[in-house]
Structures are given as structure tokens and as C-alpha cells.
Amino acid sequence: MKKKILVTGAGGFIGHHLVKSLVSQGHWVRGADIKLPQYEASAAHDFMQVDLRMRDNCAIAVKDMDEVYHLAADMGGIGFISGSHAEITLNNTLISAHMVEAVRYSGLEKFLFSSSACVYPQHLQLSPDVTPLAEDVAWPAQPEEGYGLEKIYMEKLCQYMTEDWKIPTRSVRFHNVYGPLGTYDGGREKAPAAISRKVVLCPDGGEIEVWGDGLQTRSFMYIDDCVEGLCRLMAEDYCAPINLGTDEMITINDLVEIAAEIAGKTITKRHDLTKPQGVRGRNSDNSLIRKVLKWEPTIMIREGLVPTYRWIEEEIAQAHPVRHSVAAE
């Protein structure tokens, strides 16, 4: 059945791709964001360029909708989220609290909240050889400061919405999403985009800077898998928090090597141990999503980084980029 769907954060990377997918499925889609998509026009039938920190704007955006994919958030790579705790926490709290209030009185059928792997306890992520993070280890809580703290708080609020108001909710913990049309410079970019940009700009045989020793580990999820997972989870009758990511764990140094292989370049890494590098290790435990959806993300980094790198390469060829250091979420 075709629905009327609101995607908040529709001017951002994931939201923009999600809008395109939902429209292609025949749904009527409204996008809402403080900014327009950066690289191409939105496919949304209606795009509201509004500040969702404002209560009235959330109420207008939700009006007459059947479902909400709530992706709007102030976020970025490790350099941004580690140095902007007050700004991020305040902005995201206002956005999400006002959206929840609007949803409460809207008669909405389903509400999906985009959470993050940043909710997981820091003490479980001290080694590069990290044990994959299963959903039930998030409590007792010790999330990343600022961004992660707001996310785990909102997960509980979604739980209370379902328990108290009978509003079906979904809480999806993203693990490092990347792909074409994502931010690749300016300080808010994630590791795959930042590394791809640095390799594009680096001559063959040259050197790039990597934050930390490069031994920190992550798993990365290609945007097509992310969008498919969101749609599958919205359709499923499951309300508890759930991971959405691959369980392919690699080091940041390995990520640099993969980008260099795609470029056909030999690259030397210069490690800056004074820069933020995030947790030492983070990987998704996909046991639950395999059980709930009979599906999991399948596009591995060597496959997904090819179109990502080529897109960034083309963008840089047409522009004059700002140079920044490589970071890992």
C-alpha cells in the first residue's frame, strides 16, 4: 500500500538517498531539512526547507503523514562530534523532542528514529580487535559524549512512546554509512569520504595524513544497503533498537590501502597521534538483524568504495576542494 511519508534530514546524505528510494516505490514523500541537498535536487514531492529545532515546524512537517523516517541531526566525523558537544546535544535534543511531540498528536502509523553505534559503551571499544557490539550491551550506558548520549536517550524515548502512547517506533543504530553524494570535505566528512578525497588529491608516490595510528578498526556500510535496511525495518513489526551495518571490520590503514588500490597509486601514510581518532575498535554484531529481517547488509568495503571514490574524484575534478586531514568516526 502506498503511503504519505515524511523524511526529516532529507537534505542530508542518507535522507536524500532514502527519499529517492521511497519515491521510486510509489510513495508520496515530503522532505524536511534546514538545508537543501548539496549535490542534486531532491526527488521529494514536497520539500520543506525549515529549522526542525522549532516546535511549529515539526508539527507542520508531520501533518497528514502516515510514517516518519526521522533522520535529521547535527552530526559529522570524529573531528566535529568530539569538539562540539554542547552544540550537537542542544540541537539534536530540540529537533527530536519537538518531532516526538508533533508525532504524539498526529495519528501517525509508524515512527523510525535514526540512532547510532555511538550509543555503545566506551569501555567495550578499547581494543582494535573489538568484540562485535550486540544490541543488548548498550546498557549500562557509557555512550560517546554529546552525540551518542542524545541518541541513547532518544532510543529510550521511542520505547516510552510505544509503551505509553501505543505509537509503533523503530530505533536503528547506524554503523558508518558511506557512498556517492556524501560530504567529502569541510570537516564533517566520515572516514571513507575523507580518505578518498585525500587519495584523489595526493600524487602517485605522495603522502597523506591519517589521524591516530591507523590501527583503529571500524565496519562500514554502503548507502544502498542502508536504505534497503531502513525500508525493511519500517515494514517489520519490531520496535527495539537494532544494528544496521556490515560486520566486516577493517583498520583505517587498510581503508587507505583500498582507496589507493582503486586510484592505482602508491600512498605513504603519515600518522598524527595528536588528532582525535575515536574509539579503538567498533564492529556490528548482526545476529539480531539476521533473525528479525532474514537479511543483512552485503556490500563490502572493496565493492562500495569504488563508486564512492569515483564520484569524489569527479567532484574534485570540477571544483577546488578544501584540504583536511583524514579522520575516523
Residue pairs with C-beta under 8 A, 6 or more apart in sequence:
2 25
2 26
2 27
2 28
3 27
3 28
3 66
3 67
3 109
4 27
4 28
4 29
4 30
4 64
4 65
4 66
4 67
5 22
5 27
5 28
5 29
5 30
5 65
5 66
5 67
5 68
5 69
6 29
6 30
6 31
6 32
6 61
6 62
6 65
6 67
6 68
6 69
7 15
7 18
7 19
7 22
7 29
7 30
7 31
7 32
7 44
7 68
7 69
7 71
8 15
8 32
8 33
8 52
8 61
8 68
8 69
8 70
8 71
8 72
8 95
8 99
9 15
9 32
9 33
9 70
9 71
9 72
9 73
9 114
10 16
10 18
10 19
10 31
10 32
10 33
10 37
10 42
10 44
10 47
10 71
11 31
11 33
11 34
11 35
11 36
11 37
11 38
11 42
11 49
12 33
12 35
12 37
12 71
12 72
13 177
13 179
13 181
13 182
13 183
13 223
14 71
14 114
14 174
14 177
14 223
14 226
14 227
15 31
15 33
15 69
15 71
15 72
16 37
16 40
16 42
16 181
17 179
17 181
17 223
17 224
17 226
17 227
18 69
18 71
18 227
18 230
18 231
19 29
19 31
19 42
19 43
19 44
20 43
21 227
21 228
21 231
22 29
22 231
23 29
23 43
23 44
23 45
24 43
25 231
28 45
29 43
29 44
29 45
29 46
30 44
30 45
30 46
30 47
30 48
30 61
30 65
31 42
31 44
31 46
31 47
31 48
32 47
32 48
32 50
32 52
32 57
32 61
32 72
33 47
33 48
33 49
33 50
33 52
33 72
34 49
34 50
34 51
34 52
35 49
36 42
36 47
36 49
37 181
38 181
38 183
39 181
39 315
40 181
48 57
48 60
48 61
50 57
50 60
50 61
51 57
52 58
52 61
52 72
52 95
52 98
52 99
53 91
53 94
53 95
53 98
54 98
55 98
55 101
55 102
57 98
58 95
58 98
58 99
58 101
58 102
59 101
59 102
59 105
61 102
62 68
62 99
62 102
62 103
62 106
62 108
63 106
65 106
65 108
66 108
66 109
66 110
67 108
67 109
67 110
67 111
67 112
67 234
68 99
68 103
68 108
68 110
68 111
68 112
69 112
69 114
69 230
69 234
70 96
70 99
70 111
70 112
70 113
70 114
71 114
72 95
72 99
73 91
73 92
73 95
73 96
73 114
74 84
74 87
74 88
74 91
74 92
74 95
75 81
75 88
75 92
75 147
75 188
76 183
76 187
76 188
76 189
76 190
77 187
77 188
77 189
77 190
77 191
77 194
77 327
77 328
77 329
78 211
78 276
78 277
78 278
78 327
78 328
78 329
79 187
79 211
79 275
79 276
79 325
79 327
80 88
80 187
80 188
81 88
81 118
81 144
81 146
81 147
81 329
82 145
82 276
82 278
83 276
84 146
85 145
85 146
85 147
86 146
88 146
88 147
88 150
89 146
89 147
89 149
89 150
92 147
92 150
92 151
92 154
93 150
93 153
96 113
96 150
96 154
96 157
97 157
100 111
100 157
100 161
103 111
103 161
103 167
104 161
104 165
104 167
108 167
109 168
110 168
110 169
110 170
110 234
111 158
111 161
111 167
111 168
111 169
111 170
112 169
112 170
112 171
112 172
112 230
112 233
112 234
113 154
113 155
113 158
113 169
113 170
113 171
113 172
114 172
114 174
115 151
115 152
115 154
115 155
115 171
115 172
115 173
115 174
115 241
116 147
116 148
116 151
116 173
116 174
117 133
117 173
117 174
117 175
117 176
117 243
117 245
117 282
117 284
118 143
118 144
118 147
118 148
118 151
118 329
119 138
119 141
119 143
119 144
119 148
119 151
119 152
119 155
119 173
119 241
120 133
120 137
120 138
120 143
120 148
120 282
121 137
121 138
121 140
121 141
121 142
121 143
122 142
122 143
122 144
122 279
123 142
124 130
124 131
124 133
124 137
125 133
125 279
125 280
125 281
125 282
126 279
126 280
126 281
127 280
127 281
128 215
128 216
128 217
128 251
128 280
128 281
129 217
129 281
130 217
130 249
130 279
130 280
130 281
130 282
130 283
131 283
132 247
132 249
132 283
132 284
132 285
132 286
133 243
133 282
133 283
133 284
133 285
134 243
134 285
134 287
134 288
135 173
135 240
135 241
135 242
135 243
135 285
135 288
138 152
138 155
138 241
141 152
143 149
143 151
143 152
144 278
144 279
154 171
155 171
155 241
158 169
158 170
158 171
158 239
159 169
159 171
159 239
159 240
161 167
161 169
162 168
162 169
162 239
168 237
168 239
169 239
170 233
170 234
170 238
170 239
170 242
171 239
171 240
171 241
171 242
172 229
172 230
172 233
172 241
172 242
172 244
173 241
173 242
173 243
173 244
173 245
174 221
174 226
174 244
174 245
175 218
175 219
175 220
175 221
175 243
175 244
175 245
175 246
175 282
175 283
175 284
176 190
176 191
176 192
176 218
176 219
176 220
176 221
176 245
176 329
177 190
177 220
177 221
177 222
177 223
177 226
178 190
178 191
178 192
178 193
178 220
178 221
178 222
178 223
178 304
178 305
178 308
179 222
179 223
179 224
179 226
179 304
179 307
179 308
180 223
180 307
180 308
180 311
181 223
181 311
182 189
182 190
182 193
182 223
182 308
183 189
183 190
183 193
184 193
184 194
184 196
184 197
184 312
184 315
184 321
185 194
185 197
185 321
185 322
185 323
185 324
186 322
186 324
187 324
189 197
189 324
189 327
190 327
190 329
191 218
191 220
191 252
191 255
191 326
191 327
191 328
191 329
192 220
192 255
192 259
192 301
192 305
192 308
193 308
193 312
194 324
194 325
194 326
194 327
195 208
195 210
195 252
195 255
195 256
195 259
195 326
196 259
196 305
196 308
196 309
196 312
196 313
197 312
197 316
197 321
197 324
198 208
198 209
198 325
198 326
199 208
199 256
199 259
199 260
199 262
199 263
199 265
199 267
199 309
200 263
200 309
200 312
200 313
200 316
201 316
201 321
201 323
202 208
202 265
202 267
203 265
204 264
204 265
204 266
205 265
205 266
205 268
206 265
206 267
206 268
207 267
207 268
207 269
207 270
208 256
208 267
208 268
208 269
208 270
208 326
209 270
209 271
209 272
209 325
209 326
210 252
210 253
210 256
210 269
210 270
210 271
210 272
210 325
210 326
211 271
211 272
211 275
211 276
211 277
211 325
211 326
211 327
211 328
212 252
212 271
212 272
212 273
212 275
212 276
212 277
212 328
213 271
213 273
213 277
214 251
214 252
214 253
214 256
214 269
214 271
215 251
215 252
215 253
215 280
216 251
216 252
216 277
216 278
216 279
216 280
216 281
216 328
217 249
217 250
217 251
217 252
217 280
217 281
217 282
217 283
218 249
218 250
218 252
218 255
218 281
218 282
218 283
218 328
218 329
219 245
219 246
219 247
219 248
219 249
219 250
219 282
219 283
219 284
220 245
220 246
220 248
220 250
220 255
220 301
220 304
221 244
221 245
221 246
221 297
221 299
222 297
222 299
222 303
222 304
222 308
223 304
224 299
224 304
225 246
225 297
225 298
225 299
226 244
226 297
228 295
229 244
229 289
229 293
229 295
229 297
230 244
232 293
232 295
233 242
233 244
233 292
233 293
236 292
236 293
238 292
242 288
242 289
242 292
243 284
243 285
243 286
243 288
243 289
244 284
244 289
244 297
245 284
245 286
245 297
246 284
246 286
246 296
246 297
246 298
246 299
246 300
246 301
247 283
247 284
247 285
247 286
247 296
248 300
248 301
249 281
249 283
250 258
250 301
252 277
252 326
252 328
253 269
255 301
255 305
256 267
256 269
256 326
257 267
258 301
258 302
258 305
259 267
259 305
259 309
260 266
260 267
262 305
262 306
262 309
262 310
263 309
263 313
272 325
275 325
275 327
276 327
277 327
277 328
278 327
278 328
278 329
286 296
286 297
289 295
289 296
290 296
